[in-house]
Amino acid sequence: MVFPDPGASSISVTVRVRPFTINEAAQITKRDDGTLFLGDGSLAGAPTPKLGQKGIRPVVKVIDDKCLIFDPPEDNPVTRFSRSVVSSMGKRVKDQTFGFDRVFDENTTQAEVYESTARSLLDSVLDGYNATVFAYGATGCGKTHTITGTAQQPGIIFLTMQELFEKIAERSDEKHTEVSLSYLEIYNETIRDLLVPGGSKQGLMLREDANQAVSVAGLSSHHPQDVQQVMDMIVSGNEYRTVSPTAANATSSRSHAVLQINVAQKDRNADVNEPHTMATLSIIDLAGSERASATKNRGERLLEGANINKSLLALGSCINALCDPRKRNHVPYRNSKLTRLLKFSLGGNCKTVMIVCVSPSSAHFDETQNTLRYANRAKNIQTKVTRNVYNVNRHVKDFLVKIDEQMAMINELKAQQKESETIAFSKFKKQTEKRDSIAREGVARIRAAYEHSASERHEKLQNSKRLRQIERRICLLSAWVGAFEDVCASREDEGMAPNLVSMRKTAASIIVDLESSRQHYQQLLTKTNWERAVDSAYQNSIRMLSEAGECANGPDNSMLARETELLKYNAELEVANELLSLEKDSDRYETRALLTAQVETIASLHDILGMSEDEAISHARSILGRLLQSSSTTLSNIIKPDGSFKITDALPPSKRGTPKRKKHTRISDYKNAPAPIMQALAAAAPHVYSSPVKFSPRRKKVGLCKKSVSFTPKKKSPSK
């Protein structure tokens, strides 16, 4: 069993299909996708197959992100029918399927190409592994656009360098990184430095060290600090790059451009054996392979094309040799300077991504086919990557310098920390003072809103009192009507006094009016919303505190919430106290009058029972008339108070505990009243004392007392 080499890595081969150009799109042959009509079941009416059509047709069909078909057959009904009828006539399609690590169709953006190709190499470069990205393909297939791009659609170089500097900045606390780059071109087998003003006049030479690593002698090195400086160097170098118009491409690159980015890293805190990592990222834009008949070059352009094809042919030979285990012992790297420069990118210590650019047009049929074949072979190339780490022994003097640098760095960091703490404390103090000021203003704003709503609160208080009085009044009148109904039910067929019936109608009418008033005041209380202003002031203060950085459960927010709830509680307490005071005085006059009438009635009846039969009969009419008038007046005032009820103030209790009361006239005092006075009273209220004919209770015969009630007879004084 053969185990794979842990350091072995295959070349990642990706294919990008460019879209049709404007001229190509105008020459594309339209397909007949209509329904094929064959007549009445015979082939006599079949259309003649068009096998020799002129124009351009697509020869590359992308199936998914890893597969494509070269020269696919057409799928319309006419073409399928033509293949079935005249399969032996005309040129057959290739219909070849290729699989790659990634396939990009004509709608793929520059960023998507970068994400799937060069981005994965950045971490490897920063870990000390060499990497190479090169674009391969025929002339006019989009290699330079993929590598360099435009200002609106930047290519691999810009996107790679942008993220490289970002990653270096992220590691700046742990690693010290130096970036240097060089930019050269290979034109007619001559190496030229593109970053030398005016371009190098004489060609540069390739050198190999003891480890057979290839380098360019005399190549200038530059140290950019950001991606903008890199792009300025690329733009400056492209001005000296050899570009000439051909029939295949108006801005055809006539040379191979190689951009080498060297990344050197070392730890900021290293020991005696200080490890250094060195890695090189090469981004190569190859010149396009071409046919003289397609480019229509003559003279100098024809010589350029021959040299380009020679170097690319050497590259293809190297790819074939690397893929063939029998020829791997001898790979013809020295056949061209391009293959010598790509020696380690193809078969050495390097991670390589190959971006193959092809055209979908049938005008580049042969170039596209050859390009896809070489790309398919390149998938089998194996490279062995190793990490480039070098140990540098430090001298004691170097450690002293390092100690001084670190002490200076420590002092600088301490100063920065102190300054940061001062700034942070000052910022915290300002924020705290601002929040305190906002909180105080919020409390003042809430209290002002509470004071401004005093009229609404007073109105609500008065409406609440009126509503409570109305409810108590309704309760009292309902009890009066209920008592009237109970008496009527107990009297059965006996009628009630007319004045009581009239009182009952009046009470019912008043209850209806009071119900309407109660609904009215309930609506007023519902509409009254004095809390809205306080809540609005509270919400505004909370919003201002939130903008000032106060958290949702902060102390200032809690203080404002407590202040708001306290004011609302005070308002509710004020209403409750007023209603409680109203409860104390509610119905005290009516209740006192009813109880007074009842007590006097009991006292008068007790006096009558204490008289002799003759005395009781002589005084009964006057006393009962007085009781009837007093009770009627009391009931009438219960229904319609006229303010005649007055409560007699009680005097402080005596030693025996019985309160002294002011002397007032009792009903029983009328028993000794002279006859003319009683007659005058009877004449003043004939409807009270006279016996009614209708709607009045009939006089019942006085019967014996109930067994449960007994009266003590008055003892007669012994005769002397």
C-alpha positions as CSV (number, residue, x, y, z in Angstrom):
1,M,0.0,0.0,0.0
2,V,1.4,3.4,-1.1
3,F,1.0,6.2,1.4
4,P,0.8,9.8,0.0
5,D,3.6,12.2,0.9
6,P,2.3,14.5,3.7
7,G,4.1,17.4,2.0
8,A,2.8,16.7,-1.5
9,S,0.3,19.2,-3.0
10,S,-1.4,19.2,-6.4
11,I,-1.6,22.3,-8.5
12,S,-5.0,23.8,-8.2
13,V,-6.4,24.3,-11.7
14,T,-9.3,26.6,-12.3
15,V,-11.0,27.7,-15.6
16,R,-12.6,31.0,-16.3
17,V,-14.8,31.4,-19.4
18,R,-14.9,35.0,-20.6
19,P,-18.2,36.5,-22.0
20,F,-18.6,37.1,-25.7
21,T,-17.3,40.5,-27.0
22,I,-19.6,42.9,-28.7
23,N,-18.3,41.9,-32.1
24,E,-18.6,38.2,-31.3
25,A,-22.2,38.6,-30.0
26,A,-23.2,40.2,-33.2
27,Q,-21.9,37.2,-35.2
28,I,-23.5,34.5,-33.1
29,T,-25.7,32.1,-35.2
30,K,-29.2,32.0,-33.9
31,R,-30.5,28.6,-33.1
32,D,-33.8,27.4,-34.4
33,D,-35.7,26.2,-31.3
34,G,-39.1,26.0,-33.0
35,T,-41.2,22.9,-33.2
36,L,-40.1,20.5,-36.0
37,F,-43.0,19.8,-38.5
38,L,-42.6,16.5,-40.4
39,G,-45.8,16.5,-42.4
40,D,-48.5,13.8,-42.3
41,G,-46.4,11.1,-40.8
42,S,-43.8,11.0,-43.6
43,L,-40.3,12.4,-43.9
44,A,-41.0,14.0,-47.3
45,G,-41.6,17.4,-45.8
46,A,-38.5,17.4,-43.5
47,P,-36.4,20.5,-43.8
48,T,-32.9,20.2,-45.3
49,P,-30.3,20.1,-42.5
50,K,-28.1,23.2,-42.5
51,L,-24.7,21.8,-41.8
52,G,-22.5,24.5,-43.3
53,Q,-23.7,27.6,-41.4
54,K,-21.4,30.6,-41.2
55,G,-21.0,32.6,-38.0
56,I,-19.9,32.1,-34.4
57,R,-21.3,29.5,-32.0
58,P,-20.5,28.8,-28.4
59,V,-18.0,25.9,-27.9
60,V,-17.8,25.9,-24.1
61,K,-20.8,25.0,-21.9
62,V,-20.4,25.3,-18.1
63,I,-22.2,22.5,-16.3
64,D,-21.5,23.4,-12.7
65,D,-18.7,24.9,-10.6
66,K,-16.4,21.9,-11.3
67,C,-17.3,20.7,-14.8
68,L,-17.6,22.0,-18.4
69,I,-18.2,20.6,-21.8
70,F,-16.1,21.6,-24.8
71,D,-17.9,21.8,-28.2
72,P,-21.3,20.6,-26.9
73,P,-23.9,19.5,-29.4
74,E,-26.9,21.7,-30.1
75,D,-30.1,20.6,-28.3
76,N,-32.8,22.1,-30.6
77,P,-35.1,19.6,-32.5
78,V,-33.7,20.4,-36.0
79,T,-30.1,19.6,-34.9
80,R,-31.1,16.4,-33.1
81,F,-33.0,15.3,-36.2
82,S,-30.1,16.2,-38.5
83,R,-27.7,14.1,-36.4
84,S,-30.0,11.1,-36.6
85,V,-30.6,11.4,-40.4
86,V,-27.2,12.5,-41.7
87,S,-24.9,11.3,-38.8
88,S,-22.1,10.4,-41.3
89,M,-22.1,13.8,-43.0
90,G,-20.4,17.0,-41.9
91,K,-18.1,17.6,-39.0
92,R,-18.8,15.9,-35.8
93,V,-18.7,17.8,-32.5
94,K,-16.1,17.0,-29.9
95,D,-18.5,16.9,-26.9
96,Q,-15.6,16.5,-24.4
97,T,-16.2,16.8,-20.7
98,F,-13.5,18.3,-18.5
99,G,-13.4,18.5,-14.7
100,F,-11.3,21.0,-12.7
101,D,-11.0,22.3,-9.2
102,R,-13.2,25.3,-10.0
103,V,-15.0,26.5,-13.1
104,F,-16.2,30.1,-13.5
105,D,-18.8,31.0,-16.1
106,E,-19.1,34.3,-18.0
107,N,-21.1,35.9,-15.2
108,T,-18.5,35.4,-12.5
109,T,-17.1,38.6,-10.8
110,Q,-13.5,39.4,-10.0
111,A,-14.2,39.0,-6.3
112,E,-15.6,35.5,-6.7
113,V,-12.5,34.5,-8.8
114,Y,-10.2,35.8,-6.0
115,E,-12.2,34.1,-3.3
116,S,-11.7,30.7,-4.9
117,T,-8.1,31.1,-6.1
118,A,-5.6,33.4,-4.5
119,R,-7.2,34.1,-1.1
120,S,-6.4,30.6,0.2
121,L,-2.7,31.2,-0.5
122,L,-2.4,34.2,1.9
123,D,-2.3,32.2,5.1
124,S,0.2,29.8,3.6
125,V,2.5,32.7,2.6
126,L,2.3,34.2,6.1
127,D,3.2,30.7,7.5
128,G,6.3,30.5,5.4
129,Y,5.2,28.6,2.3
130,N,5.9,29.8,-1.3
131,A,2.9,30.4,-3.5
132,T,2.3,31.2,-7.2
133,V,-0.8,32.3,-9.1
134,F,-0.5,32.5,-12.9
135,A,-3.0,33.0,-15.7
136,Y,-2.7,30.8,-18.8
137,G,-4.6,31.0,-22.1
138,A,-4.8,32.2,-25.6
139,T,-4.6,35.9,-26.7
140,G,-7.7,37.9,-25.8
141,C,-9.2,35.4,-23.3
142,G,-9.1,37.8,-20.2
143,K,-5.8,36.9,-18.5
144,T,-4.7,40.5,-17.9
145,H,-8.2,41.5,-16.8
146,T,-8.2,38.6,-14.3
147,I,-4.7,39.5,-12.9
148,T,-4.7,43.3,-13.0
149,G,-8.3,44.3,-13.6
150,T,-9.6,47.9,-13.7
151,A,-10.4,50.6,-11.2
152,Q,-14.0,49.6,-11.2
153,Q,-13.3,45.8,-11.2
154,P,-9.9,45.3,-9.5
155,G,-8.1,42.0,-10.2
156,I,-6.1,39.4,-8.3
157,I,-3.2,41.8,-7.5
158,F,-5.2,44.5,-5.8
159,L,-7.5,42.1,-3.8
160,T,-4.5,39.9,-2.7
161,M,-2.4,42.8,-1.6
162,Q,-5.3,44.5,0.2
163,E,-6.0,41.5,2.3
164,L,-2.3,40.7,2.8
165,F,-1.8,44.1,4.5
166,E,-4.9,43.6,6.6
167,K,-3.6,40.3,7.9
168,I,-0.2,41.8,8.6
169,A,-1.8,44.6,10.6
170,E,-3.7,42.0,12.6
171,R,-0.5,40.2,13.5
172,S,1.5,43.4,14.2
173,D,1.4,42.9,18.0
174,E,3.1,39.5,17.7
175,K,5.0,39.6,14.4
176,H,7.3,42.0,12.7
177,T,6.7,41.7,9.0
178,E,8.5,43.2,6.0
179,V,7.1,43.2,2.5
180,S,9.2,43.8,-0.6
181,L,8.2,43.3,-4.2
182,S,9.8,43.3,-7.7
183,Y,8.1,43.5,-11.1
184,L,9.6,42.1,-14.3
185,E,8.7,41.0,-17.8
186,I,10.1,38.4,-20.1
187,Y,10.0,39.8,-23.7
188,N,11.7,37.9,-26.5
189,E,13.5,35.7,-24.0
190,T,14.9,38.9,-22.3
191,I,14.2,39.8,-18.7
192,R,13.5,43.5,-18.0
193,D,12.9,45.3,-14.7
194,L,9.6,47.2,-15.0
195,L,10.1,49.2,-11.8
196,V,13.3,51.0,-13.1
197,P,12.4,54.4,-14.6
198,G,12.4,54.0,-18.3
199,G,12.8,50.2,-18.0
200,S,16.1,48.4,-17.9
201,K,17.9,48.7,-21.2
202,Q,20.0,45.5,-20.8
203,G,18.5,42.1,-20.0
204,L,18.9,40.6,-16.6
205,M,20.4,37.2,-15.9
206,L,18.9,34.3,-14.0
207,R,21.0,32.8,-11.2
208,E,20.7,29.5,-9.2
209,D,22.0,29.1,-5.7
210,A,23.3,26.0,-4.0
211,N,19.7,24.9,-3.3
212,Q,18.9,25.4,-7.0
213,A,16.6,28.3,-6.1
214,V,16.2,30.6,-9.1
215,S,16.6,34.4,-8.7
216,V,17.1,37.3,-11.0
217,A,20.4,39.1,-10.6
218,G,20.2,42.9,-10.4
219,L,16.4,43.0,-10.0
220,S,15.3,46.1,-8.0
221,S,13.3,45.5,-4.7
222,H,10.8,48.0,-3.3
223,H,9.1,48.2,0.1
224,P,5.4,49.4,-0.1
225,Q,3.5,50.2,3.0
226,D,0.0,49.8,1.8
227,V,-2.0,48.5,-1.2
228,Q,-2.2,52.0,-2.8
229,Q,1.6,52.1,-3.1
230,V,1.6,48.6,-4.7
231,M,-1.0,49.7,-7.3
232,D,1.0,52.8,-8.1
233,M,4.0,50.6,-8.7
234,I,2.0,48.2,-10.9
235,V,0.6,51.1,-13.0
236,S,4.0,52.6,-13.4
237,G,5.5,49.2,-14.4
238,N,2.7,48.6,-16.9
239,E,3.6,51.8,-18.7
240,Y,6.9,50.2,-19.6
241,R,5.5,46.8,-20.4
242,T,5.4,45.8,-24.0
243,V,1.8,45.9,-25.4
244,S,0.9,45.9,-29.1
245,P,-2.4,45.7,-31.0
246,T,-3.2,42.6,-33.0
247,A,-6.1,41.3,-34.9
248,A,-7.1,39.1,-32.0
249,N,-6.7,41.7,-29.2
250,A,-6.3,45.5,-29.5
251,T,-4.2,45.7,-26.3
252,S,-2.4,42.4,-26.5
253,S,0.3,41.7,-23.9
254,R,3.5,40.8,-25.8
255,S,5.4,39.7,-22.7
256,H,5.1,37.6,-19.6
257,A,4.8,39.8,-16.5
258,V,5.9,38.5,-13.1
259,L,5.1,40.2,-9.8
260,Q,7.1,38.8,-6.8
261,I,6.0,39.7,-3.3
262,N,8.5,38.7,-0.6
263,V,7.2,38.4,3.0
264,A,9.8,38.2,5.8
265,Q,8.5,37.7,9.4
266,K,10.1,37.4,12.8
267,D,8.7,37.3,16.3
268,R,8.8,40.5,18.3
269,N,9.8,38.5,21.5
270,A,12.4,36.0,20.3
271,D,15.0,33.9,22.2
272,V,18.6,33.2,21.3
273,N,17.7,31.2,18.2
274,E,15.4,33.7,16.5
275,P,13.3,32.1,13.7
276,H,12.7,34.0,10.5
277,T,10.1,32.9,8.0
278,M,10.6,33.8,4.3
279,A,8.0,33.3,1.6
280,T,7.5,34.5,-1.9
281,L,4.1,35.0,-3.6
282,S,4.4,35.2,-7.4
283,I,1.6,36.5,-9.5
284,I,2.2,35.9,-13.2
285,D,0.4,37.2,-16.2
286,L,1.5,35.1,-19.2
287,A,1.4,36.3,-22.8
288,G,-1.3,34.6,-24.9
289,S,-0.6,31.7,-27.2
290,E,-1.6,32.7,-30.8
291,R,-1.7,31.6,-34.4
292,A,-0.2,33.9,-37.1
293,S,-3.2,33.4,-39.2
294,A,-5.5,34.6,-36.4
295,T,-3.4,37.6,-35.3
296,K,-2.3,38.5,-38.9
297,N,1.1,39.6,-37.5
298,R,4.0,40.5,-39.8
299,G,7.6,41.4,-39.2
300,E,8.4,42.3,-35.6
301,R,5.0,41.2,-34.3
302,L,5.5,37.8,-36.0
303,L,8.9,37.4,-34.2
304,E,7.2,38.3,-30.9
305,G,4.5,35.7,-31.5
306,A,7.1,33.1,-32.3
307,N,9.0,33.7,-29.0
308,I,5.8,33.7,-27.0
309,N,4.8,30.4,-28.6
310,K,8.3,29.0,-27.9
311,S,8.1,29.8,-24.2
312,L,4.6,28.5,-23.9
313,L,5.5,25.4,-25.8
314,A,8.4,24.9,-23.3
315,L,5.9,25.4,-20.5
316,G,3.7,22.7,-22.1
317,S,6.6,20.4,-22.4
318,C,7.4,20.8,-18.7
319,I,3.8,20.1,-17.8
320,N,3.8,17.0,-19.9
321,A,7.1,15.8,-18.4
322,L,5.8,16.5,-14.8
323,C,2.7,14.5,-15.5
324,D,4.5,11.5,-17.0
325,P,6.3,9.5,-14.3
326,R,8.7,8.1,-16.9
327,K,9.9,11.5,-17.9
328,R,9.9,13.1,-14.4
329,N,13.6,12.5,-14.0
330,H,14.3,15.1,-16.7
331,V,12.0,18.1,-17.0
332,P,13.1,20.6,-19.7
333,Y,13.1,23.8,-17.5
334,R,16.1,25.3,-19.3
335,N,14.3,25.4,-22.7
336,S,13.1,29.0,-21.9
337,K,13.6,31.6,-19.2
338,L,9.9,31.4,-18.4
339,T,10.1,27.8,-17.4
340,R,13.3,28.4,-15.5
341,L,11.6,31.1,-13.5
342,L,8.5,28.9,-12.9
343,K,10.7,25.9,-12.0
344,F,9.7,25.8,-8.3
345,S,6.2,27.0,-9.0
346,L,5.5,23.9,-11.2
347,G,7.5,21.1,-9.5
348,G,9.2,22.5,-6.5
349,N,8.6,24.0,-3.1
350,C,5.5,26.0,-3.9
351,K,1.7,26.0,-3.7
352,T,0.4,26.9,-7.1
353,V,-2.9,28.0,-8.5
354,M,-3.4,28.0,-12.3
355,I,-6.1,30.2,-13.7
356,V,-6.9,29.0,-17.2
357,C,-8.7,31.6,-19.3
358,V,-10.6,30.5,-22.4
359,S,-12.9,32.0,-25.0
360,P,-16.4,30.6,-25.6
361,S,-16.3,31.5,-29.3
362,S,-15.8,29.0,-32.0
363,A,-13.4,31.4,-33.6
364,H,-10.8,30.3,-31.0
365,F,-11.8,26.6,-31.3
366,D,-8.2,25.1,-31.6
367,E,-6.7,27.5,-28.9
368,T,-9.5,26.7,-26.4
369,Q,-9.1,23.0,-27.0
370,N,-5.3,23.0,-26.6
371,T,-5.6,25.2,-23.5
372,L,-8.1,22.9,-21.8
373,R,-5.9,19.8,-22.6
374,Y,-2.8,21.4,-21.0
375,A,-4.9,22.5,-18.0
376,N,-6.3,19.0,-17.7
377,R,-2.8,17.6,-17.6
378,A,-1.6,20.2,-15.1
379,K,-4.0,18.7,-12.5
380,N,-1.7,15.7,-12.2
381,I,1.4,17.7,-11.2
382,Q,2.5,17.1,-7.7
383,T,4.6,19.7,-5.7
384,K,6.3,19.2,-2.4
385,V,6.0,22.2,-0.1
386,T,8.1,22.9,3.0
387,R,8.1,25.8,5.4
388,N,10.9,28.3,4.9
389,V,12.2,28.9,8.4
390,Y,15.7,30.2,9.2
391,N,17.2,30.4,12.6
392,V,19.4,33.4,13.3
393,N,21.7,33.3,16.4
394,R,21.7,36.5,18.3
395,H,24.8,38.1,19.9
396,V,24.8,39.6,23.4
397,K,25.0,43.0,21.8
398,D,21.9,42.3,19.9
399,F,20.2,41.3,23.1
400,L,21.2,44.6,24.7
401,V,19.8,46.5,21.8
402,K,16.7,44.4,22.0
403,I,16.4,45.1,25.7
404,D,16.7,48.8,25.1
405,E,14.0,48.6,22.4
406,Q,11.7,46.6,24.6
407,M,12.2,49.0,27.6
408,A,11.4,51.9,25.3
409,M,8.4,50.0,24.1
410,I,7.3,49.3,27.7
411,N,7.7,52.9,28.7
412,E,5.7,54.0,25.6
413,L,3.0,51.5,26.4
414,K,2.8,52.7,30.0
415,A,2.5,56.2,28.8
416,Q,-0.2,55.2,26.4
417,Q,-2.0,53.3,29.1
418,K,-1.9,56.2,31.5
419,E,-3.1,58.6,28.8
420,S,-5.8,56.1,27.9
421,E,-6.9,55.8,31.6
422,T,-6.9,59.6,31.9
423,I,-9.0,60.0,28.8
424,A,-11.3,57.2,29.8
425,F,-11.8,58.6,33.3
426,S,-12.4,62.1,31.9
427,K,-14.9,60.7,29.4
428,F,-16.6,58.6,32.1
429,K,-16.8,61.7,34.4
430,K,-18.3,63.8,31.6
431,Q,-20.8,61.1,30.8
432,T,-21.8,60.7,34.5
433,E,-22.2,64.5,34.9
434,K,-24.2,64.6,31.7
435,R,-26.5,61.8,32.9
436,D,-26.9,63.4,36.3
437,S,-27.9,66.7,34.7
438,I,-30.3,64.9,32.4
439,A,-31.8,63.0,35.4
440,R,-32.3,66.3,37.4
441,E,-33.9,67.9,34.4
442,G,-36.0,64.9,34.0
443,V,-37.3,65.1,37.6
444,A,-38.0,68.8,37.2
445,R,-39.8,68.1,33.9
446,I,-41.9,65.4,35.5
447,R,-42.8,67.6,38.5
448,A,-43.6,70.5,36.2
449,A,-45.9,68.3,34.1
450,Y,-47.6,67.2,37.4
451,E,-48.1,70.8,38.5
452,H,-49.5,71.8,35.1
453,S,-52.0,69.0,35.3
454,A,-53.4,70.4,38.6
455,S,-56.6,71.6,37.0
456,E,-57.2,68.2,35.4
457,R,-56.5,66.4,38.7
458,H,-58.9,68.8,40.5
459,E,-61.6,68.2,37.9
460,K,-61.1,64.4,38.2
461,L,-61.4,64.8,42.0
462,Q,-64.6,66.7,41.8
463,N,-66.0,64.3,39.3
464,S,-65.1,61.3,41.5
465,K,-66.8,63.0,44.5
466,R,-69.9,63.7,42.4
467,L,-70.0,60.2,41.1
468,R,-69.7,58.8,44.6
469,Q,-72.5,61.0,45.9
470,I,-74.7,60.0,43.0
471,E,-74.0,56.3,43.7
472,R,-74.8,56.7,47.4
473,R,-78.0,58.6,46.5
474,I,-79.0,55.9,44.1
475,C,-78.4,53.3,46.8
476,L,-80.5,55.2,49.3
477,L,-83.4,55.8,47.0
478,S,-83.3,52.2,45.8
479,A,-83.5,51.1,49.4
480,W,-86.4,53.5,49.9
481,V,-88.2,52.1,46.9
482,G,-87.4,48.5,48.0
483,A,-88.9,49.3,51.5
484,F,-92.0,50.7,49.8
485,E,-92.4,47.6,47.7
486,D,-92.0,45.3,50.7
487,V,-94.7,47.2,52.6
488,C,-97.0,47.1,49.7
489,A,-96.5,43.4,49.3
490,S,-97.2,42.8,53.1
491,R,-100.4,44.9,52.9
492,E,-101.7,42.7,50.1
493,D,-105.0,44.3,49.0
494,E,-104.9,47.3,51.2
495,G,-103.8,50.4,49.5
496,M,-101.1,52.9,50.3
497,A,-101.4,56.5,51.2
498,P,-101.6,58.8,48.2
499,N,-98.6,60.9,49.4
500,L,-96.5,57.8,49.6
501,V,-97.5,56.7,46.1
502,S,-96.5,60.1,44.8
503,M,-93.2,59.9,46.7
504,R,-92.6,56.5,45.1
505,K,-93.1,57.9,41.6
506,T,-90.8,60.8,42.4
507,A,-88.1,58.5,43.7
508,A,-88.3,56.3,40.6
509,S,-87.9,59.3,38.4
510,I,-85.0,60.6,40.4
511,I,-83.3,57.2,40.2
512,V,-83.5,57.4,36.4
513,D,-82.0,60.8,36.3
514,L,-79.3,59.8,38.7
515,E,-78.4,56.8,36.5
516,S,-78.0,59.1,33.5
517,S,-75.8,61.4,35.6
518,R,-73.7,58.5,36.8
519,Q,-73.0,57.4,33.2
520,H,-72.1,61.0,32.3
521,Y,-69.5,61.3,35.1
522,Q,-68.1,57.9,34.4
523,Q,-67.4,59.0,30.8
524,L,-65.8,62.2,32.1
525,L,-63.5,60.2,34.4
526,T,-62.6,57.9,31.5
527,K,-61.7,60.8,29.2
528,T,-59.7,62.5,31.9
529,N,-56.0,61.5,31.4
530,W,-53.8,63.9,33.4
531,E,-51.1,61.1,33.6
532,R,-50.4,61.5,29.9
533,A,-48.2,64.6,30.4
534,V,-46.3,63.0,33.2
535,D,-45.7,59.8,31.2
536,S,-44.6,61.9,28.2
537,A,-42.1,63.8,30.3
538,Y,-40.9,60.5,31.8
539,Q,-40.4,58.8,28.3
540,N,-38.5,61.9,27.0
541,S,-36.2,61.8,30.0
542,I,-35.6,58.0,29.5
543,R,-34.8,58.6,25.8
544,M,-32.3,61.3,26.6
545,L,-30.6,59.1,29.2
546,S,-30.4,56.3,26.7
547,E,-28.7,58.6,24.2
548,A,-26.3,59.6,26.9
549,G,-25.3,56.0,27.5
550,E,-27.5,55.0,30.4
551,C,-28.4,51.3,30.5
552,A,-32.0,50.2,30.7
553,N,-31.8,49.2,34.4
554,G,-29.5,52.1,35.4
555,P,-30.0,54.0,38.7
556,D,-31.1,57.2,36.9
557,N,-33.8,55.4,35.0
558,S,-35.0,53.8,38.3
559,M,-35.0,57.2,40.0
560,L,-37.2,58.7,37.3
561,A,-39.5,55.7,37.4
562,R,-39.9,56.0,41.2
563,E,-40.6,59.8,40.9
564,T,-43.3,59.2,38.3
565,E,-44.9,56.4,40.4
566,L,-44.8,58.5,43.6
567,L,-46.6,61.5,41.9
568,K,-49.2,59.1,40.5
569,Y,-49.6,57.6,44.0
570,N,-50.0,61.0,45.6
571,A,-52.7,61.9,43.2
572,E,-54.6,58.6,43.8
573,L,-54.1,59.1,47.6
574,E,-55.6,62.6,47.4
575,V,-58.7,61.2,45.6
576,A,-59.0,58.4,48.1
577,N,-58.8,60.7,51.1
578,E,-61.5,63.0,49.7
579,L,-63.7,60.0,49.0
580,L,-63.1,58.7,52.5
581,S,-64.0,62.1,54.0
582,L,-67.1,62.0,51.8
583,E,-68.0,58.6,53.1
584,K,-67.9,59.9,56.7
585,D,-70.4,62.7,55.9
586,S,-72.5,60.7,53.4
587,D,-76.1,60.3,54.4
588,R,-75.5,61.3,58.0
589,Y,-78.3,63.8,57.9
590,E,-80.9,61.4,56.3
591,T,-79.9,58.6,58.6
592,R,-80.0,60.8,61.7
593,A,-83.5,62.1,60.7
594,L,-84.8,58.6,60.1
595,L,-83.4,57.3,63.4
596,T,-84.7,60.4,65.2
597,A,-88.2,59.8,63.9
598,Q,-88.1,56.1,64.8
599,V,-86.8,56.9,68.3
600,E,-89.5,59.5,68.9
601,T,-92.1,57.1,67.6
602,I,-91.0,54.4,70.0
603,A,-90.9,56.9,72.9
604,S,-94.4,58.2,72.1
605,L,-95.8,54.7,71.8
606,H,-94.2,53.9,75.1
607,D,-95.8,57.0,76.7
608,I,-99.2,56.0,75.3
609,L,-98.8,52.5,76.7
610,G,-98.0,54.0,80.0
611,M,-101.2,56.0,80.1
612,S,-104.6,54.9,81.3
613,E,-107.1,53.9,78.7
614,D,-109.0,57.2,78.8
615,E,-105.8,59.3,78.7
616,A,-104.4,57.2,75.8
617,I,-107.6,57.6,73.8
618,S,-107.8,61.3,74.5
619,H,-104.2,62.0,73.4
620,A,-103.7,59.3,70.8
621,R,-105.2,61.3,67.9
622,S,-102.9,64.3,68.4
623,I,-99.8,62.2,69.1
624,L,-100.4,59.9,66.1
625,G,-101.1,62.9,63.8
626,R,-97.9,64.4,64.9
627,L,-96.0,61.2,64.3
628,L,-97.5,60.9,60.8
629,Q,-96.6,64.4,59.9
630,S,-93.0,63.9,61.2
631,S,-92.6,60.6,59.3
632,S,-94.0,62.0,56.1
633,T,-91.7,65.1,56.3
634,T,-88.7,62.8,56.9
635,L,-89.5,60.5,54.0
636,S,-90.1,63.5,51.7
637,N,-86.7,64.9,52.6
638,I,-85.1,61.6,51.9
639,I,-86.3,61.8,48.3
640,K,-85.9,65.5,47.8
641,P,-83.7,67.1,50.5
642,D,-84.6,70.7,51.2
643,G,-81.8,71.4,53.7
644,S,-84.2,71.4,56.7
645,F,-82.3,68.5,58.4
646,K,-80.0,69.8,61.2
647,I,-77.9,67.6,63.4
648,T,-77.8,68.6,67.0
649,D,-74.3,68.7,68.3
650,A,-73.6,66.3,71.2
651,L,-72.2,67.6,74.5
652,P,-69.2,66.0,76.2
653,P,-70.3,62.9,78.2
654,S,-71.0,63.2,81.9
655,K,-69.4,61.2,84.6
656,R,-72.0,58.4,84.1
657,G,-71.0,58.1,80.4
658,T,-74.4,59.4,79.0
659,P,-74.0,62.4,76.7
660,K,-76.0,65.4,77.6
661,R,-78.2,66.7,74.9
662,K,-80.0,70.0,74.4
663,K,-83.5,70.0,75.4
664,H,-85.9,69.8,72.5
665,T,-89.6,69.4,72.1
666,R,-90.9,65.9,72.0
667,I,-94.0,64.6,70.4
668,S,-95.3,63.4,73.7
669,D,-95.3,67.0,75.0
670,Y,-98.4,67.6,73.0
671,K,-100.5,65.4,75.2
672,N,-101.1,68.3,77.6
673,A,-101.6,70.8,74.8
674,P,-105.0,72.6,74.9
675,A,-107.7,71.5,72.6
676,P,-107.7,74.7,70.4
677,I,-104.0,74.1,69.5
678,M,-104.7,70.5,68.5
679,Q,-107.7,71.6,66.4
680,A,-105.5,74.2,64.7
681,L,-102.9,71.6,63.9
682,A,-105.6,69.3,62.5
683,A,-107.0,72.2,60.4
684,A,-103.5,73.0,59.0
685,A,-103.0,69.5,57.7
686,P,-106.4,67.9,57.0
687,H,-104.9,65.4,54.6
688,V,-102.7,64.1,57.4
689,Y,-105.1,63.7,60.2
690,S,-108.3,63.1,58.4
691,S,-109.1,59.5,57.6
692,P,-108.5,59.1,53.8
693,V,-111.2,57.5,51.6
694,K,-108.9,56.1,48.8
695,F,-105.3,54.9,48.7
696,S,-105.0,54.9,52.5
697,P,-104.6,52.0,54.8
698,R,-107.7,50.9,56.7
699,R,-107.7,51.2,60.4
700,K,-107.1,47.9,62.0
701,K,-108.9,46.8,65.1
702,V,-106.7,46.8,68.1
703,G,-106.2,43.3,69.1
704,L,-104.3,41.5,71.8
705,C,-100.6,41.8,72.0
706,K,-98.5,39.0,70.6
707,K,-97.2,36.4,73.0
708,S,-93.7,37.4,72.4
709,V,-94.4,41.0,73.4
710,S,-95.5,41.9,76.9
711,F,-96.1,45.3,78.5
712,T,-96.1,46.0,82.2
713,P,-99.4,47.5,83.3
714,K,-99.3,50.7,85.1
715,K,-100.0,50.2,88.7
716,K,-102.7,52.2,90.2
717,S,-101.8,54.2,93.2
718,P,-103.6,53.0,96.3
719,S,-106.5,55.1,97.4
720,K,-105.8,57.0,100.5
